[in-house]
Structure formats: structure tokens, C-alpha cells
Amino acid sequence: VLLLSSCDKSRVMEENQDVQDYQWNYSDTKVFAAEIQDTTTQYNIYVNLRHAFQFEWRNLWVNIETTFPNGKVYERRVNLLLSEPDGHWYGDCLGDNCDLQVSIQQNAFFPLPGKYTFKITQDMRVNPLPYIKSVGMRVEQATK
């Protein structure tokens, strides 16, 4: 694992958190932090998902709250597309697991150096949301 992670020089932060009993509740906020020092570099931001093959929907609505180092908070609702209209999953599926990395922002700038905190909550009409196994985030330096 150490060898694989050392090869990924563009990664600033990547973390995945399990969803208890594969039932994602509204109250189960996933929290991630990234330490950003270079404010001149552009970054790509992704949401990582692992869901069961039985997931019933083509998309997943989430709320993402970003807290800047100065305490300013930015919130937005994001639609994560999971499959084609014909039901073919975008992610890599093996057995019951489908893993997907969804881009939510490309070539982003972080205006302040310091710690950025991201909070992700599910925002579907179903609570708890079944068949979501884990949720994560990745921040990487954009390639030029």
C-alpha cells in the first residue's frame, strides 16, 4: 500500500469512510479535511462512492459543505451521476460492489492556505438510503 500511495504524487488528500449497515442516514455526515499550502496551484476535487449493485437510482444527490481556513462556509447541492439511462453503471463493478469517483470540481483554486473541511450528507428522498457502502473525497493537484 505504501508503494502505491507514494506513486500518486498529485494526491493531496484521499479518504473513504464506511456507511454503517450500508444504510446512509441524513444524520450520518461524512467529514474530510485537506491541508492546502499552495494557493497558486489548481486542484481537482472528487467524491468517491462504493455502492451495491442493487442500488435503485441512477444518481445520488448530496450536500457538500466546505469550510475555509478563515471559517467562511460554502454549501452546495451536487447531483452525482451513477449510471447510463440503460442502467449500465459508470463505476467499476466487481461482484456486489461498484466503485466510482465522481468529479465535482476541476481546476479549482483554494484562495487561502490552511485546513479546508468538507462535509458530505446524502440528500435523497429516502432515509436511510440503502446500498451505499462508503463515501469518500479526493483532492489532487490538477495536471497542466
Buried (B, 14 or more C-beta within 10 A) or exposed (E): EEEEEEEEEEEBBBBBBEBEEBBBBBEBEBEBEBEBEEEEBBBBBBBBBBBBEEBEBBEBBBBBBBBBBEEEEEEEEBEBEBBEEEEEBBBEBEEEBBBBBBEBBEEBEBEEEEEBBBBBBBBBEEEBBBBBBBBBBBBBBBEE
